[in-house]
Amino acid sequence: EFLQGVRSAFEIIIKSFAEGDREQLEPLLSADVYNNFSLAIASREKDNETLENTLIRIVDVAPLEAYMKGKTSHVTVKVVSEQINVTRNAEGEVVDGDPDYVAEISDIWTFARDTQTRDPNWELVATRSLD
């Protein structure tokens, strides 16, 4: 059940990030992760660029580590996905990526949840990529 939730969260978060949808991202991310994502979105906006993300499929979601820090539970997972990522400038020209290339991307994401709360939702507290 947790890993299915990770799959859903992954799809929502990468789609919202590409679309620059801060409102959708904020409740799913810790303050630090949200600030990092928001800065990246702001940079694209400043440069008048858009990110096109096509999630082809999630290949695998595997738990790597689980631990408690005080009353907060943390679970780190590896998400392997196939994506097409392209950044375009205001004229629609590709400035990064390749619209015809499907990349296999491995992300390491850590989710956390306060075990003392009734709120069943987990928050993304750390991200890194193996690529």
C-alpha positions as CSV (number, residue, x, y, z in Angstrom):
1,E,0.0,0.0,0.0
2,F,2.8,2.4,0.9
3,L,4.7,1.7,-2.4
4,Q,1.4,2.3,-4.4
5,G,1.2,5.6,-2.6
6,V,4.8,6.4,-3.6
7,R,3.9,5.7,-7.3
8,S,0.9,8.0,-7.1
9,A,2.9,10.8,-5.3
10,F,5.8,10.4,-7.8
11,E,3.4,11.0,-10.8
12,I,1.7,14.0,-9.2
13,I,4.9,15.6,-8.0
14,I,6.9,15.3,-11.3
15,K,3.8,16.5,-13.3
16,S,3.2,19.4,-10.9
17,F,6.9,20.4,-11.0
18,A,7.0,20.4,-14.8
19,E,3.8,22.5,-14.9
20,G,5.1,24.9,-12.2
21,D,2.1,24.1,-10.1
22,R,3.3,25.3,-6.7
23,E,-0.1,25.0,-5.1
24,Q,-0.3,21.3,-5.9
25,L,3.3,20.7,-4.7
26,E,3.3,22.5,-1.4
27,P,1.2,20.1,0.7
28,L,3.2,17.1,-0.6
29,L,6.7,18.4,0.1
30,S,8.6,19.5,3.2
31,A,9.5,23.2,3.4
32,D,13.1,22.6,2.3
33,V,12.1,20.4,-0.7
34,Y,9.3,22.8,-1.6
35,N,11.7,25.8,-1.6
36,N,14.2,23.9,-3.8
37,F,11.4,23.0,-6.3
38,S,10.0,26.5,-6.2
39,L,13.4,28.1,-6.9
40,A,13.8,25.8,-10.0
41,I,10.4,26.7,-11.2
42,A,11.1,30.4,-10.6
43,S,14.3,30.1,-12.6
44,R,12.4,28.6,-15.6
45,E,9.8,31.3,-15.4
46,K,12.5,34.0,-15.3
47,D,14.2,32.5,-18.4
48,N,10.8,32.2,-20.0
49,E,11.3,28.4,-20.4
50,T,8.9,25.6,-20.1
51,L,9.6,22.0,-19.0
52,E,7.8,19.2,-20.8
53,N,7.8,16.0,-18.9
54,T,6.3,12.8,-20.2
55,L,6.3,9.9,-17.7
56,I,6.3,6.9,-19.9
57,R,6.1,4.4,-17.0
58,I,7.3,3.7,-13.6
59,V,9.6,0.7,-14.0
60,D,10.1,-0.1,-10.3
61,V,9.6,1.3,-6.8
62,A,11.8,-0.4,-4.2
63,P,12.2,0.4,-0.5
64,L,15.8,1.1,0.5
65,E,15.7,2.2,4.1
66,A,13.3,2.8,6.9
67,Y,14.1,4.5,10.2
68,M,12.6,6.5,13.1
69,K,13.9,9.9,14.0
70,G,12.2,10.8,17.2
71,K,8.5,10.3,16.6
72,T,8.9,10.7,12.8
73,S,9.0,7.7,10.5
74,H,11.2,7.9,7.4
75,V,11.1,5.7,4.4
76,T,13.6,6.0,1.5
77,V,12.7,4.5,-1.8
78,K,14.3,4.1,-5.2
79,V,12.0,5.0,-8.1
80,V,13.1,3.9,-11.5
81,S,11.1,5.5,-14.3
82,E,11.2,6.1,-18.0
83,Q,10.6,9.7,-19.0
84,I,11.0,12.2,-21.8
85,N,12.1,15.6,-20.4
86,V,12.5,18.6,-22.6
87,T,13.0,22.3,-21.8
88,R,11.9,24.8,-24.4
89,N,12.5,28.5,-24.7
90,A,9.8,31.2,-25.4
91,E,10.0,30.4,-29.1
92,G,9.4,26.7,-28.5
93,E,13.0,25.7,-29.4
94,V,14.6,22.9,-27.4
95,V,17.3,24.2,-25.0
96,D,17.7,21.0,-23.0
97,G,16.8,17.4,-23.5
98,D,15.5,15.5,-26.6
99,P,11.8,15.1,-27.4
100,D,12.6,11.7,-29.0
101,Y,14.7,10.2,-26.2
102,V,13.2,8.1,-23.4
103,A,15.6,8.2,-20.5
104,E,15.6,5.7,-17.6
105,I,15.9,7.8,-14.5
106,S,16.6,6.5,-11.0
107,D,15.5,8.8,-8.2
108,I,16.0,8.3,-4.5
109,W,13.2,9.9,-2.5
110,T,12.7,10.0,1.3
111,F,9.2,10.3,2.7
112,A,8.4,11.2,6.3
113,R,5.4,11.1,8.6
114,D,4.8,12.1,12.2
115,T,3.6,8.9,13.8
116,Q,1.8,10.9,16.6
117,T,-0.7,12.5,14.2
118,R,-3.9,11.0,12.7
119,D,-2.9,12.5,9.3
120,P,-2.1,9.4,7.1
121,N,-0.2,11.5,4.5
122,W,3.5,11.2,4.0
123,E,5.6,14.2,3.0
124,L,8.6,14.2,0.6
125,V,11.5,15.4,2.7
126,A,14.5,14.6,0.5
127,T,15.3,13.8,-3.2
128,R,18.4,12.9,-5.1
129,S,19.1,11.3,-8.4
130,L,21.5,8.5,-9.4
131,D,21.7,9.9,-12.9
